[in-house]
Every structure is written in structure tokens, then in C-alpha cells.
């Protein structure tokens, strides 16, 4: 909800045709819901439906916001594994190429994978693993030359850190 009590419209960058992820994410971002309860809800949701990719997004975002970076990284990697399995391609980002999948289809496991790869790069940046972050950003640039997932934002942040 927004400060005035109205529901915010949440649009996930990889789509959510069923609308459930918006509710999960809304709960994760709500100031009135305790983060421990949200985490339990998300983990329970993933136990019951491990193929529901937006729940991974909400969970790694929640953990990241709590500065639980190692856990956020683990969930992001699990999300990428699941997205790759559902998309029928290798979970190892180093083995991916532009033709491996149609990375631009927003309501697809491939786009979710790419978006989560961007999140992983930011998590690694925050964990002070700049070389790994840059390797991932380079691969994202190859897979997403039109910057549909917004990796340029992470790249600019990484460039800013190394400018000093």
C-alpha cells in the first residue's frame, strides 16, 4: 500500500500473468507486515510451488533489503537454476549465448533468468566481488544488448565505485 492507504500497482519486469507475485511482493515491501512472517510465507510458497519464479524474486529482494547478502545470493542462484530448467537451457550463465533463448520475451523463464542474473551481479557488487560482478554484467550485455532488464544501472554503480 502507498502511504495514503491505496494499493500500489506493482509491475514485475518478468511478468506475472497470475497476479500472485504482486501480492507476495506487496507483503514483502509492506511496512506493516513483519519481515520474518513474509519470509516464512515466501519460503512456504516455494516449497509448495518451486516453479513459481516470482516468489524467488520477492524472497531474494526481501533478503537483500535486510542485508542478508549471502542468503540473497543463494536464493538468486536457486532462482536461476529453476528458471533455466523451466526454459530448457543451461543454468551456467557462462555457457549462454544470444541464441540460447529468446531473452526478450517478458513472460518467460529466460527473461526471469536474465533479470535474476542482473540481481546476482548487484548482490556480488554489494559483497565486494567486483570482478565477478563485472563478468556477469559483460555476459548480460551480450545476451541483452537493448538493456531490457536494466543492467546498465548496476554497471553505472560499479563504474562509480571504481572511479575513486
Secondary structure, 3 states (H helix, E strand, C coil): CCCCCCCCCCCCCCCCCCCHHHHHHHHHHCCCCCHHHHHHHHHHHHHHCCCCHHHHHHHHHHHHHCCCHHHHHHHHHHHHHHHHHHHCCCCCHHHCCCCCCCCCCCCCHHHHHHHHHHHHHHHHHHCCCHHHHHHHHHHHHHHCCCCCCCHHHHHHHHHHHHCC
